[in-house]
């Protein structure tokens, strides 16, 4: 099959490309000149905010992996329409980071686009803990708000493994897969577990929301437009029920979901080297 991977330079897109074998892969990025992929991967330019650029990437494509990294969902219907005209299968990784387009509406659009479709609803990405990397490089204390917030963090390799099966195998049409990691950990617990994986006594220091907001706004690597979205989301999650774990990763792939400790071991260099990749 011929595969098109959109947002290919992100953490999940890169994992999908590394896991796809025996298929022709075309990677879409806004800047092909800076992308680094294996020699057998075709790299083309495309911008999800400009659906016409996506149409030009779809010649001869059978299946498309799509996630939505933008902070508005305005162009998602147009992108799905373009994909549905040229491909026969789409796998969509949903996101809670689009204020004007919730999970339910994303699911409605994906399953209503007119071709084979699979929707993946992930729990919190483990890679988001890289937002603490600068603090961890600087010392043994991580400061933030909502330290008691429970989450089930999922390894990007597990998201990719499920997506690869939905892209390459029959039997996933119309499915919505809710994926979680194997455990529920508060933010304070996450810092402790990362510290254990790194061999360091890391600990959490609670900030007020206002203090955390000022810290995030001062962080040049964190988009200002997403600060209140993140903190509002954390407040809502803390007020709601704790996460419910699923076995979907194992059900689909045959392997259990990776733990945060495993993720931290895989990413140990990202907490020590300033060249580590930031979250997408």
N, C-alpha and C positions, 0 to 999 in steps of 0.2 A: 504494500500500500504506500501511497504518497502522503506524507504527513506535513501539515503546516503548524508550526508552533508560534503563537503570538506572544508578545512580551517575553521573548525567548531568553533575554539576558537576566531575567529575574531568577530568584532562588529556585522556584518550582519549575520554570521553563528549562533552566539549565539541567536540572535533575532528570526531567523527561527526556531531553536529548541524550543524556548519558545512558539512560535505560532502554531507549529504543534501539533494537537490533534487527537487522533483516528488512528494514524499510527505508525508503528514500525520505530524507528529512530536509525541510526548508525552514529556516529560522527567520523570524521577522523581528526587526529592531529599528528604532528611529535613526540609529547611526551605525550602519554596517561596518564602517571603517575602524571603529573601536571595539567591535565584537570579537571574541575569541572562542572559536568552536573547532571541533575536529575537521580535518581537511575534507571529509566526505559530506559535510553539511553545507548546503547552499544557504548563503546569507543574503537577505534582501531587505530593502527599506520599506517600512510601513508605519503608520501612525494611527492609533485607534481613534484619535480625535478628528481624523480625516478619513472617513470610510472609503473614499475613492482610492486612496493609496493601498487599502487592504484588497480591493478588487483586483488590482494589478498583481497581487501575490498568489492568486488562487488558481492559475492555469494548471490543469492536470492533477489537482489535489483531491484526495479521497476523504480525508478526515482532518479536522481542525481542533487544536487545543486553544481555548480562549479563557483568559482571565481579564479582570477589569481593574487596572491600576490607577485609573483616573478618579478624581474626587467628585465627579458628577456623572450620572448615568445617561445624560442627554443623548449621546450618540450610540448607545448600545443597541436600540432597535434597528438603526440603520446598518450597523456593523453585522448584526445577525441576518438581516435581509441580504446583504452582500454575500455572506458565507453560504446561506441557503441556496442561492442561485447557482453556486459553482461546486460545492462539496456535497457529500451525502451523509456525513456524520460530524457532529460537533460535541465536544466535551467541554463543559463550562465550569470553571472553578469560581464559586460564589464568594462574595466578600461582604463584610459588615461595614466597610469603610466608605460607602457611598451614601451620603445623607439623604439624597433625593431618590434612592432606589433600593428598597429593602430586599431581603432574601426572597420573600414570597413573590414579589414582582419580577425579580431576576428569574426565578423558576418558571413563572408563567410565560415570560418572553422566550426563554430557551426551549421549553417543551412545546411552545406554540409556533416555532419558526418553520416547521414544515419538513424537516429532515430528521434522521435518527439523532437523538439527543440524550445526553447524560449530564446531570447536574450534581456537582460535588459541593456539599455544605460543610466547610471545615470548622473545627474548633480553632482556638487561638494558635497562630503560628509560633512554634518555638523560636524561630529566627528573630521574632520581635524582641527577644531578650537582648539582642545585640544593641538595642538602644541604651543599655547599661554599660556597654563596653568601655567607654571613656572613663567612667567612674571606677570600673574594676581595674583598669590599667593604673589609675591614680592612687588606689588604696583598697582597703578591705571593707568599705562601707558603701552601700548603694542607697541613695535617697530617692523617695518617691511617695506619691499618695496612694491610698487604697491598698496598703500592704496585706490586708486580710482578704482581699478579693481572691476567690478560688477560681482556678482555670484548669482546663485539660489541654496541655500544649502538644501540638502534633509536629512531628519531624517532616520537613519538606520532602524527604525521600519517600515517605509513606504516601503523601499526597500524590507524588509523581507515579508511584507504583500502581495506585488505583487508576489514575488517569491513563496510564499506558495500557492497562488491560481494557479499559473502556474504549480507547482509540483503536485497538488492534483486534479485539475479540467480538464475536456476536454475543447477544444476550443482555446487553446493557441499555438498550433503547428504552427511553421513558423512565429510567431509574433516577431517583434522587438519593444519593449516598451521603449520609451524615457521618463524618469522620472525626474521631477524637484520638487523643493519646491514650495510654493505658492507666493513667492516674490523674487524680485531682490534687493540685498544689496551689497554695496561696502564693501571692507574689513574694512574700517574705520567705516561704519555703523554697521557691524557685532560686532565689539568690543563694540560699544555703546549699542546695543541690549542685548548682553550678560551681560553687566554691569547693565542694567535695571532689567534683570531677577535675578541678584545676589544682587540687591539693592546697587550698587556701581557706582561711577561716572567714569567709564573707558573711556579712550580716546586713540586715535591712534597717534603715532609719526612716521613720514615718515623717512625712511632710504634710502640711495642710494643702488643700486643693490650690489655694492661691500661690503658695510657695512652689508647688509642683508646676503650676502653669507658667510662672516666671522662669523656672529652670528650662522648661521645654521651649519657650519662646526665645530664650537665649542660645539654644542649641541650633547652630547653623545647618546641621544635617537633618533636622526634623522640620517638616513643612508647617509653617505657622497656621495654615488653613485647617490643619488636621488636629491641632492641639485641643480645642474645645470638643471636637468630635470624639477624640479619644477619651478625654476626662468625663464627658457626659455618658459615653458608653460604659466606662468603668463604674460610674455611679449607678447606672441602671442595672448592670450585671450584679453588683453587690447587693442591691435591693431585691433582686429576684432569687429564684431557686438556684442551688448549686448545679454545676454541669452534670449531665447524665452521660456516663460512658457508653460507648458502643463497641461492638466487636467487628465493625464493618471492614476495617483494614484487613484483618485476618480472614474474614468471610470472602472477600474479593481476591486477595493475593495469596492466601495460604500461609502467611507469616504474621506474627503478632506485631502490633504497633510498637515502635521504638520509644523508649523512655526518654525523659529529659536528660537523665544522666548520660545516656548514649549520645544524645544530640550534643551535649556540652563537650563530651570527649571528642566527637567528630569536629567540633568547631573551636577547640582549645586555642588554636593559633589566632583566631579572630579576636580573642580577648587579650592577646599579648602583642600582636602586630598591628600597627596603625593602618596597615594596608588592608585590613580585613573588610570584607564586603558588608555594607549596611543593608538593612531589611528592604524588601520590595513588597 
